[in-house]
């Protein structure tokens, strides 16, 4: 069971590519104030 969950998480991280998405996240959040960020769910 634990091996299956681990394999699924590794696959998800490889497919999503968090390092590749970092510039997009930074671009979307640049210039936002704390107050406007806190209002988002």
C-alpha contacts under 8 A as a table, 3 or more apart, distances in Angstrom:
res1	aa1	res2	aa2	distance
1	X	4	X	5.19
1	X	5	X	6.41
2	X	5	X	5.16
2	X	6	X	6.12
3	X	6	X	5.03
3	X	7	X	6.06
4	X	7	X	5.15
4	X	8	X	6.17
5	X	8	X	5.06
5	X	9	X	6.22
6	X	9	X	5.17
6	X	10	X	6.20
7	X	10	X	5.17
7	X	11	X	6.13
8	X	11	X	5.13
8	X	12	X	6.15
9	X	12	X	5.03
9	X	13	X	6.19
10	X	13	X	5.18
10	X	14	X	6.19
11	X	14	X	5.16
11	X	15	X	6.11
12	X	15	X	5.17
12	X	16	X	6.01
13	X	16	X	5.27
13	X	17	X	5.88
13	X	18	X	6.91
14	X	17	X	5.26
16	X	21	X	7.89
17	X	20	X	5.36
17	X	21	X	6.48
18	X	21	X	5.05
18	X	22	X	6.19
19	X	22	X	5.27
19	X	23	X	7.96
20	X	23	X	6.88
20	X	24	X	7.98
21	X	24	X	5.31
21	X	25	X	6.30
22	X	25	X	5.10
22	X	26	X	6.17
23	X	26	X	5.07
23	X	27	X	6.03
24	X	27	X	5.06
24	X	28	X	6.18
25	X	28	X	5.18
25	X	29	X	6.20
26	X	29	X	5.25
26	X	30	X	5.83
27	X	30	X	5.47
29	X	32	X	5.81
32	X	36	X	6.39
32	X	37	X	6.49
33	X	36	X	5.38
33	X	37	X	6.22
34	X	37	X	5.05
34	X	38	X	6.02
35	X	38	X	5.17
35	X	39	X	6.50
36	X	39	X	5.29
36	X	40	X	6.94
37	X	40	X	5.59
38	X	41	X	7.64
